[in-house]
Amino acid sequence: MLTLLERDFASFFEVPFKVYGPRSPYVSPMRSDLARFLSVKNPLFKSDDDFTYFTAIKDGVFVGRITAHLHRAALNIHDAHTCYFGFFDCADDLVVAHALLRAAEEWAVMKGMARLVGNFNLTAMQQIGVMTHGFEHMPFTDHIWSPQYLQRLLTENGFVKSFPMTTFSMSLGLQNKMLPDEARLQLLEEGFSFAPINRKTIYDRLEDARGILNTSFKDNPMFVPVSEQEFHFQAKDMKWIMDRRISKVVYFEGKAAGAIIAIPDLNPLLKKINSRMSLSLPLHYLRYRSQRDRAIVIFQGVLPEFQRRSVNPLMLSEMIKDMRVAGYKTVGGTWISDQNTASLRQTEKSGASALHKLHLFGKELV
């Protein structure tokens, strides 16, 4: 017997642990973070009417989940008739997948929407996509992982694949040097400088990064300017996990010109604690800190007026150098659209290699 529960958070959180098991590469967000995302505390939502979520239970076992939500800012800027689904995690069972997707479709139609697209995972940065290649590779923080059969279940339910994206990883060897020393010194002499990021300055530095994000990404497909409230909702605990040595904000004559925001990859820790708070968390965290050797770049951007002045290679060179000194061996990057040839070219120059392939899956509803 198959039943669906709506807005039952406890079962929703448990689904991927039951469906994928401990040996899969899947890593859940912290339970407390996921609860925040699925609430009106999330500034993406104006009210409870903007989102819902479902859990599928078959013969007493949790077998699937999905969210459905409206992104009001995206509706105003891009498309007034698109609803989004996210956190689509499911057993390899067409009946279960159909029930979950149908529930999301019906909710979207009830809201007056004409199409349903996903995954979009309820953050200002919009962790997006369904994985279509690279299933064997361990994801970094802010990556989506999904099993190979999920794309088949979507296709068999009428969803069409689009908007290809790629994530990357890079081994931090000496060959990664992005900028010769003489070029670096020349840029510093011209007036470029690095601003420190620590617990006292993190709010100002993140505001600088948000401004750079909104300006440098404004012409990208589907991009929606991130509000101060949205940005800090997602980054509220970042000061406790950031390694101040590896994020960079570049200034030119007192003005923020570019930023790379990187954090240690938390997935090994989350995997160890099953993404739950516990009394043993401090001990696990101390062990994790002593062993961490992976980091993830969650944002990288340069203001348009500085994009032809080697600011990006300057930031990357400095970040790579400091990551190596700090003991990091690998750095990952979040998704880049296959349409973004400039970013793909820069990534290839850095020596990074493709990690995962993702696509959006969409369906016309009326």
C-alpha positions in Angstrom: 0.0 0.0 0.0 1.3 3.4 -1.0 0.4 6.6 0.9 1.7 10.2 0.8 2.2 12.4 3.8 2.2 16.2 3.3 4.4 18.4 5.4 5.7 15.6 7.7 9.2 16.7 8.3 10.5 13.7 10.3 9.7 11.3 7.5 10.8 13.7 4.8 14.3 13.9 6.4 14.6 10.1 6.8 13.9 9.2 3.1 17.4 9.3 1.6 18.9 7.4 4.5 16.3 4.6 4.0 16.4 4.6 0.2 20.1 5.1 -0.6 21.7 3.6 2.4 25.0 4.5 4.2 27.3 3.4 1.3 25.9 5.7 -1.3 27.7 9.0 -2.0 24.5 11.0 -1.0 25.0 13.5 1.9 22.1 15.2 3.5 22.0 18.8 4.7 22.0 19.1 8.5 18.6 18.2 9.8 18.3 21.6 11.5 19.2 23.4 8.2 16.7 21.4 6.2 14.0 22.3 8.7 14.8 26.0 8.3 14.7 25.7 4.5 11.2 24.0 4.7 9.7 26.8 6.8 8.5 30.4 6.5 11.8 31.4 8.1 13.2 30.8 4.6 13.1 34.3 2.9 12.4 32.7 -0.5 8.8 32.3 0.8 6.2 34.9 1.6 4.0 32.5 3.4 3.1 28.8 3.8 1.2 29.0 0.6 4.5 29.2 -1.4 5.7 25.7 -0.7 4.8 22.2 0.3 6.5 18.8 0.5 5.5 15.1 0.4 6.8 11.8 1.7 5.9 8.5 0.1 5.4 5.5 2.3 5.0 2.0 0.9 4.1 -0.9 3.1 5.3 1.1 6.1 8.7 2.0 4.6 9.8 5.5 3.6 10.4 5.2 -0.2 10.5 8.8 -1.6 10.1 12.5 -1.2 9.7 15.7 -3.1 9.1 19.5 -2.6 7.1 21.9 -4.7 7.6 25.6 -4.4 7.1 29.0 -6.0 10.0 31.5 -6.2 8.2 34.8 -6.4 11.3 36.8 -7.5 12.0 34.4 -10.3 8.3 34.5 -11.4 8.5 38.3 -11.6 11.8 38.4 -13.5 11.8 35.3 -15.8 8.7 33.3 -16.1 5.3 33.9 -14.4 4.1 30.3 -14.9 6.9 28.0 -13.6 6.7 26.0 -10.4 9.8 24.2 -9.1 10.3 20.8 -7.5 13.3 19.8 -5.3 14.7 17.2 -3.1 13.3 14.5 -5.4 14.7 11.4 -3.8 13.1 8.1 -4.6 13.5 4.3 -4.7 13.7 2.7 -8.1 10.0 2.3 -8.3 7.9 3.9 -11.1 4.7 3.8 -9.1 6.3 5.7 -6.2 7.9 8.3 -8.6 4.6 8.8 -10.4 2.7 9.4 -7.1 5.3 12.0 -5.9 5.6 13.8 -9.2 1.9 13.8 -9.7 1.4 15.4 -6.2 3.9 18.2 -7.1 2.2 18.7 -10.5 -1.3 19.0 -9.0 0.0 21.5 -6.4 1.6 23.5 -9.2 -1.6 23.5 -11.3 -3.5 24.6 -8.2 -1.2 27.6 -7.9 -1.9 28.5 -11.6 1.4 27.3 -12.9 1.9 25.9 -16.4 5.2 23.9 -16.0 7.2 22.1 -13.3 11.0 22.2 -13.3 13.6 20.8 -10.9 15.6 20.0 -8.9 15.7 23.4 -7.2 16.7 22.8 -3.5 15.2 25.8 -1.6 18.3 28.0 -1.1 19.2 31.5 -2.3 22.0 29.9 -4.3 19.6 27.4 -5.7 21.3 24.0 -5.6 19.9 22.7 -8.8 19.8 19.7 -11.1 19.4 16.0 -11.4 22.7 14.1 -11.8 23.1 12.4 -15.2 26.8 11.4 -15.1 29.6 10.9 -12.5 27.5 8.9 -10.0 30.5 7.2 -8.5 32.1 10.5 -7.4 31.7 11.8 -3.9 29.9 15.2 -3.9 31.2 18.3 -2.1 29.2 20.6 0.1 26.5 22.3 -2.0 26.5 19.6 -4.7 23.5 17.6 -5.5 23.9 13.8 -5.8 21.2 11.5 -7.2 21.2 7.9 -8.4 21.4 7.0 -12.1 17.9 5.6 -12.3 16.3 8.9 -11.2 16.6 10.4 -14.6 14.8 7.4 -16.1 11.9 7.8 -13.6 11.6 11.4 -14.6 11.6 10.7 -18.3 9.0 7.9 -17.9 6.8 10.5 -16.2 7.0 12.9 -19.1 9.8 15.2 -17.9 12.3 16.4 -20.5 16.0 17.0 -19.9 17.5 20.5 -20.5 20.0 23.0 -19.3 23.2 20.9 -18.9 25.6 21.7 -16.1 28.9 20.4 -14.9 30.7 20.4 -11.5 34.4 20.2 -11.2 37.2 19.2 -8.9 40.9 20.0 -8.9 43.9 18.4 -7.2 46.0 21.1 -5.6 49.5 20.4 -7.0 52.2 22.8 -8.0 51.0 22.8 -11.6 47.9 24.8 -10.6 49.7 28.2 -10.5 47.4 30.6 -12.4 49.5 33.8 -12.5 53.3 34.3 -12.7 54.8 36.1 -9.7 55.8 39.1 -11.8 52.2 39.6 -13.0 50.9 39.2 -9.4 53.3 41.9 -8.2 52.3 44.2 -11.0 48.6 44.0 -10.1 49.4 44.7 -6.4 51.5 47.8 -7.5 48.5 49.0 -9.6 46.4 49.2 -6.5 44.8 45.7 -6.0 44.8 44.3 -2.5 43.3 41.5 -0.5 40.9 42.1 2.4 41.0 39.8 5.4 38.0 37.6 6.2 37.6 36.7 9.8 34.8 36.6 12.4 34.9 40.3 12.9 34.9 41.2 9.2 32.8 38.3 7.8 29.5 40.3 7.5 31.1 43.1 5.5 33.1 40.7 3.3 29.9 38.7 2.6 28.1 41.9 1.7 30.9 42.7 -0.7 30.6 39.2 -2.2 26.8 39.5 -2.5 27.2 42.8 -4.4 29.7 41.2 -6.7 27.5 38.2 -7.2 24.4 40.2 -8.1 26.4 42.4 -10.6 28.6 39.8 -12.2 25.9 37.2 -12.6 23.0 39.5 -13.6 23.0 38.4 -17.3 23.2 34.6 -16.5 20.3 32.4 -17.4 17.7 32.1 -14.6 19.7 34.3 -12.2 17.7 36.2 -9.6 19.4 38.9 -7.6 20.0 37.7 -4.0 18.7 39.8 -1.3 20.6 40.6 1.9 18.1 38.6 3.9 18.4 35.5 1.6 22.2 35.6 1.5 22.6 35.8 5.2 19.9 33.2 5.9 22.0 30.7 4.0 25.3 31.9 5.4 24.2 32.5 9.0 26.5 29.9 10.4 29.3 30.3 7.9 31.6 32.2 10.4 31.8 29.0 12.5 32.9 26.8 9.6 34.9 29.2 7.3 38.6 28.8 7.1 39.7 32.4 6.8 42.9 31.4 5.0 41.1 30.2 1.8 38.4 32.8 0.9 39.6 35.9 -1.0 38.1 39.4 -1.5 40.1 41.6 -3.9 39.8 45.4 -3.6 41.0 48.1 -6.0 41.5 51.5 -4.5 39.0 50.8 -1.7 36.3 49.2 -3.9 35.5 45.5 -3.9 36.5 44.1 -7.4 36.2 40.4 -7.0 35.6 37.6 -4.5 36.1 33.9 -4.0 34.2 32.4 -1.1 35.4 29.0 -0.2 34.7 26.7 2.7 36.0 23.4 3.9 34.0 20.5 2.5 31.7 19.5 5.3 30.4 16.3 3.7 32.8 13.9 5.4 31.6 15.3 8.8 27.9 15.2 7.8 28.3 11.7 6.6 29.9 10.6 9.9 27.1 12.1 12.1 24.2 11.3 9.7 23.5 15.1 9.4 22.1 15.2 13.0 23.0 17.2 16.1 24.3 15.0 18.9 26.4 15.1 22.1 29.3 13.6 20.1 29.3 16.3 17.5 32.1 18.4 19.1 34.4 15.4 19.2 33.6 14.5 15.6 34.2 18.1 14.5 37.6 18.2 16.1 38.6 15.0 14.4 37.3 16.3 11.1 39.2 19.6 11.4 42.5 17.7 12.0 42.0 15.6 8.9 40.1 17.8 6.4 41.8 18.1 3.0 38.9 19.1 0.7 37.4 22.5 0.1 34.6 23.9 -2.1 34.3 27.2 -3.9 30.7 28.2 -3.4 31.0 31.5 -5.2 33.5 33.2 -7.5 32.9 36.4 -9.4 34.6 39.6 -10.7 32.9 42.9 -11.4 32.6 43.5 -15.1 35.0 46.5 -15.2 37.8 44.3 -13.8 37.2 41.2 -15.8 39.9 41.9 -18.4 42.5 42.8 -15.8 43.6 39.4 -14.5 41.7 39.7 -11.2 40.3 36.2 -11.5 43.7 34.6 -12.0 45.0 36.7 -9.1 42.4 35.4 -6.8 42.7 31.8 -7.9 46.5 31.9 -7.5 46.3 33.3 -4.0 43.6 30.8 -3.0 45.4 27.8 -4.4 48.7 28.9 -2.7 47.0 29.3 0.6 45.0 26.1 0.4 48.1 24.1 -0.2 49.8 25.7 2.8 46.7 25.0 4.9 46.9 21.3 4.0 44.1 21.0 1.4 44.6 18.6 -1.4 41.4 18.9 -3.5 39.1 21.8 -4.2 35.6 21.5 -5.8 33.4 23.9 -7.6 29.6 24.2 -7.8 27.8 23.9 -11.1 28.7 25.8 -14.2 26.2 25.9 -17.1 27.5 24.4 -20.3 26.4 27.7 -21.9 28.9 29.6 -19.8 31.9 29.1 -22.1 34.0 31.8 -20.4 33.8 30.2 -17.0 34.4 26.7 -18.5 37.5 28.0 -20.2 38.8 29.5 -17.0 38.1 26.2 -15.1 40.0 24.2 -17.7 43.0 26.6 -17.5 43.1 26.0 -13.8 43.6 22.3 -14.3 40.2 21.2 -13.0 38.4 18.1 -14.3 34.7 17.4 -14.7 33.2 15.7 -11.7 29.4 15.4 -12.2 27.0 16.2 -15.0 23.6 17.5 -14.2 20.4 18.6 -16.0 17.1 20.2 -15.2 14.0 18.2 -15.9 10.8 19.9 -16.8 7.2 19.2 -17.8 4.5 21.2 -19.4 1.4 20.9 -17.3 -1.4 22.5 -19.3 
